[in-house]
C-alpha cells in the first residue's frame, strides 16, 4: 500500500525511536573458555527483562549473545556440575538456583558474579559493571568493554582461587572426589559482622579489608574482594558491547 505524505513523519519518528533504543541497549556476548560445559545463570533486577530465560547450557568454546534494554540491571554467573532432565529440572554442584535450568532468583554462594547496571538517559547513559568475589568464587571470569567511550576498564578474576583457597573456606565436590569446586567468602564461612560488613561494621569507615579479602584481592586485583572495595573494582563505560568470558586465558 502506498504511503501518503502525512504518514512519512510518523515512520521517521518510529525509526528514530528504534535507533534510540538500539543505541541505548547493551549487547552481552557470553563465552565459555572452560574445558567443560557450564550453565550460565542470569538474574534481572527491578522487574527488568529476563535475559536468556534465566539460564542455559554453554558447551566449551560456545558463545551466546544477549541484549539488555536501557536501564537494565542484573548479574551473570556460571553453574557447574549440573544435571537436568528433559524438562529442565535438576540441580548444580556450584551456583545452583531455584527453577532448574531457567533460574528464578540468584545463584547459591559461593559463586563468581558479573554485575551490571546499563545506563539510561536519566544518568547520562553511563554503564556500571564489576566482577565480584563478595559471594565467593567458583569459576574464573573476565569482562571486556568493546566500542564504548569513557574509562571502559577490564574487570575480572583469572586466577584459580579454588586451587589456592584457604582450607577453612574450601567447598569440595560431591562423589567423594575431594576436589575443591568453590571458595567461600569469609562472610559465608563465618557469618560475623566484621567479615559481612554489617552491624557495627556496616560503613566504609568501619569495615576494612581482612586477611581473607586480601587473599582474593592479591589474586584478582580488578575484582571486588569485599563489600566496600569500590575504588579499584567498579568500572564505567558508555555505549559499549560487553564480552563476558568464563575461564578467561588472560586479562588483556
C-alpha positions as CSV (number, residue, x, y, z in Angstrom):
1,X,0.0,0.0,0.0
2,X,1.3,3.4,-0.9
3,X,2.1,5.9,1.9
4,X,0.7,9.4,1.8
5,X,2.9,12.4,2.8
6,X,1.2,12.6,6.2
7,X,2.4,9.1,7.2
8,X,6.1,9.8,6.5
9,X,6.8,11.8,9.6
10,X,5.3,9.0,11.8
11,X,7.6,6.5,10.0
12,X,10.6,8.7,10.6
13,X,9.6,9.2,14.2
14,X,9.3,5.4,14.7
15,X,12.7,4.9,13.1
16,X,14.3,7.5,15.4
17,X,12.7,5.7,18.4
18,X,14.1,2.4,17.3
19,X,17.5,3.8,16.6
20,X,17.5,5.4,20.1
21,X,16.6,2.1,21.7
22,X,19.3,0.2,19.9
23,X,21.9,2.9,20.8
24,X,21.0,2.6,24.5
25,X,20.7,-1.1,24.6
26,X,23.7,-3.3,25.7
27,X,24.8,-6.5,23.9
28,X,26.4,-9.1,26.1
29,X,28.5,-11.8,24.4
30,X,28.8,-14.8,26.8
31,X,31.8,-17.0,26.1
32,X,32.8,-20.3,27.6
33,X,36.6,-20.9,27.5
34,X,36.4,-23.6,30.2
35,X,37.3,-27.1,29.3
36,X,33.9,-28.3,30.5
37,X,30.2,-27.3,30.0
38,X,28.9,-24.6,32.2
39,X,25.3,-23.4,32.7
40,X,25.3,-19.6,33.0
41,X,22.6,-18.2,35.2
42,X,21.1,-14.7,34.8
43,X,19.2,-12.5,37.3
44,X,17.5,-9.2,36.4
45,X,16.8,-6.6,39.0
46,X,13.8,-4.2,39.5
47,X,11.5,-6.3,37.3
48,X,13.7,-5.8,34.3
49,X,13.7,-8.1,31.3
50,X,14.9,-11.7,32.0
51,X,17.9,-12.5,29.7
52,X,18.5,-16.0,28.3
53,X,15.3,-17.3,30.0
54,X,17.3,-17.1,33.3
55,X,19.8,-19.8,32.4
56,X,21.1,-22.0,29.7
57,X,23.8,-24.6,28.7
58,X,27.0,-23.4,27.2
59,X,29.5,-26.0,25.8
60,X,33.3,-25.4,25.7
61,X,34.1,-22.8,23.1
62,X,30.4,-21.8,22.7
63,X,29.2,-18.2,22.5
64,X,25.7,-16.7,23.2
65,X,24.6,-13.1,22.6
66,X,22.0,-11.4,24.8
67,X,20.6,-7.9,24.5
68,X,19.6,-5.8,27.5
69,X,17.4,-2.7,27.3
70,X,18.4,0.8,28.6
71,X,18.3,0.9,32.4
72,X,18.7,-2.9,32.8
73,X,20.5,-4.1,35.9
74,X,21.4,-7.7,36.8
75,X,24.1,-10.3,37.1
76,X,25.6,-13.3,35.4
77,X,27.3,-16.4,36.9
78,X,28.4,-19.9,36.0
79,X,26.9,-23.0,37.3
80,X,29.0,-26.2,37.3
81,X,28.3,-29.9,37.6
82,X,24.7,-29.6,36.6
83,X,22.3,-32.4,35.8
84,X,19.0,-31.6,34.2
85,X,16.2,-33.8,32.8
86,X,14.4,-33.1,29.5
87,X,12.0,-30.7,31.3
88,X,14.9,-28.7,32.8
89,X,14.5,-30.0,36.3
90,X,17.7,-30.7,38.3
91,X,20.5,-29.0,40.2
92,X,24.1,-28.0,40.1
93,X,27.1,-28.5,42.3
94,X,28.0,-24.8,42.3
95,X,25.9,-21.8,41.5
96,X,22.6,-23.7,41.9
97,X,19.4,-21.7,41.7
98,X,15.7,-22.3,42.1
99,X,13.9,-23.1,38.8
100,X,16.3,-25.7,37.4
101,X,17.8,-24.8,34.0
102,X,16.0,-21.5,33.9
103,X,16.9,-19.7,37.1
104,X,14.4,-18.0,39.4
105,X,16.5,-15.8,41.6
106,X,20.2,-15.8,42.2
107,X,22.9,-18.5,42.4
108,X,23.7,-20.1,45.7
109,X,27.1,-18.9,47.0
110,X,30.0,-19.3,46.7
111,X,29.9,-18.1,43.1
112,X,31.8,-15.5,41.0
113,X,29.5,-12.7,39.8
114,X,29.4,-10.3,36.8
115,X,27.2,-7.4,37.8
116,X,25.9,-4.6,35.5
117,X,23.7,-1.5,35.5
118,X,23.1,-0.3,32.0
119,X,22.9,3.4,31.5
120,X,19.7,5.3,30.7
121,X,19.0,8.9,29.7
122,X,18.5,9.7,33.4
123,X,22.1,9.0,34.3
124,X,23.8,10.2,31.2
125,X,24.0,6.8,29.6
126,X,26.9,5.6,31.7
127,X,27.1,1.8,32.4
128,X,28.5,0.4,35.7
129,X,29.9,-3.1,35.9
130,X,32.2,-5.3,38.0
131,X,33.3,-8.8,38.8
132,X,32.5,-9.6,42.4
133,X,34.1,-12.2,44.8
134,X,31.9,-10.9,47.7
135,X,29.8,-14.1,47.4
136,X,32.9,-16.2,46.9
137,X,34.4,-17.8,43.8
138,X,33.7,-20.9,41.7
139,X,34.9,-20.1,38.1
140,X,37.3,-17.5,36.7
141,X,35.6,-14.7,34.8
142,X,36.5,-11.6,32.8
143,X,34.6,-8.6,31.4
144,X,35.9,-6.6,28.4
145,X,34.1,-3.5,27.1
146,X,34.2,-3.0,23.3
147,X,33.4,0.0,21.3
148,X,32.4,2.3,24.1
149,X,33.5,5.6,25.4
150,X,34.9,6.5,28.8
151,X,37.3,4.5,31.0
152,X,35.9,1.1,29.9
153,X,38.2,-0.9,32.1
154,X,38.8,-4.6,32.2
155,X,37.3,-6.3,35.2
156,X,37.8,-9.9,36.2
157,X,39.5,-12.8,38.0
158,X,41.8,-15.0,36.0
159,X,43.5,-16.7,39.0
160,X,42.5,-20.2,40.1
161,X,41.2,-19.3,43.6
162,X,39.9,-22.8,44.1
163,X,43.4,-24.2,43.9
164,X,44.7,-21.5,46.4
165,X,41.7,-21.4,48.7
166,X,42.4,-21.4,52.5
167,X,41.3,-24.7,54.0
168,X,38.6,-23.2,56.1
169,X,36.9,-21.6,53.0
170,X,37.0,-24.7,50.7
171,X,34.0,-26.3,49.2
172,X,34.6,-29.9,48.0
173,X,32.8,-31.6,45.2
174,X,30.4,-34.5,45.6
175,X,31.1,-38.1,44.9
176,X,33.9,-38.3,47.4
177,X,36.4,-36.8,45.0
178,X,37.6,-34.3,47.5
179,X,38.4,-31.8,44.7
180,X,37.8,-28.1,45.6
181,X,34.9,-26.8,43.4
182,X,34.5,-23.4,45.1
183,X,35.9,-21.0,47.6
184,X,33.7,-19.4,50.2
185,X,33.8,-15.7,51.2
186,X,34.8,-15.1,54.8
187,X,31.2,-13.8,55.4
188,X,29.7,-17.0,54.1
189,X,32.1,-19.2,56.1
190,X,32.0,-17.3,59.5
191,X,28.9,-15.0,59.3
192,X,30.3,-12.3,61.5
193,X,29.8,-8.5,61.3
194,X,33.5,-8.0,60.7
195,X,33.5,-10.2,57.6
196,X,30.0,-9.3,56.4
197,X,30.2,-5.5,56.8
198,X,27.1,-5.5,58.9
199,X,26.1,-4.1,62.4
200,X,28.9,-2.1,63.8
201,X,31.0,-2.7,60.7
202,X,28.3,-1.5,58.2
203,X,30.1,1.5,56.8
204,X,33.2,2.0,54.7
205,X,34.9,3.5,57.7
206,X,34.2,0.6,60.0
207,X,34.5,-2.3,57.5
208,X,38.1,-2.8,56.4
209,X,39.8,-5.5,54.3
210,X,40.5,-8.7,56.2
211,X,43.2,-11.3,55.6
212,X,40.7,-13.3,53.6
213,X,39.6,-10.5,51.3
214,X,43.3,-9.5,50.9
215,X,44.0,-13.1,49.5
216,X,41.2,-12.5,47.0
217,X,42.4,-9.0,46.1
218,X,46.0,-10.1,45.7
219,X,45.0,-12.9,43.3
220,X,42.4,-10.7,41.4
221,X,43.2,-7.0,41.7
222,X,40.4,-5.9,39.4
223,X,37.6,-7.8,41.2
224,X,35.6,-6.9,44.2
225,X,37.1,-8.6,47.3
226,X,34.7,-7.3,50.0
227,X,31.6,-5.1,50.2
228,X,33.4,-1.7,50.2
229,X,36.1,-2.5,47.7
230,X,34.7,0.2,45.3
231,X,37.7,2.3,44.4
232,X,39.6,-0.3,42.4
233,X,36.7,-2.6,41.4
234,X,33.8,-0.6,39.9
235,X,34.1,0.1,36.2
236,X,32.3,2.5,33.9
237,X,31.7,2.8,30.2
238,X,29.1,4.2,27.8
239,X,27.7,2.7,24.6
240,X,29.7,-0.5,24.8
241,X,29.2,-4.1,23.9
242,X,30.4,-6.4,26.6
243,X,32.3,-9.7,26.4
244,X,31.9,-11.9,29.4
245,X,34.3,-14.8,29.4
246,X,34.2,-17.8,31.8
247,X,37.7,-19.3,32.4
248,X,39.5,-16.4,30.6
249,X,43.0,-17.2,29.5
250,X,44.3,-13.7,30.1
251,X,43.4,-10.3,31.4
252,X,44.1,-8.1,28.3
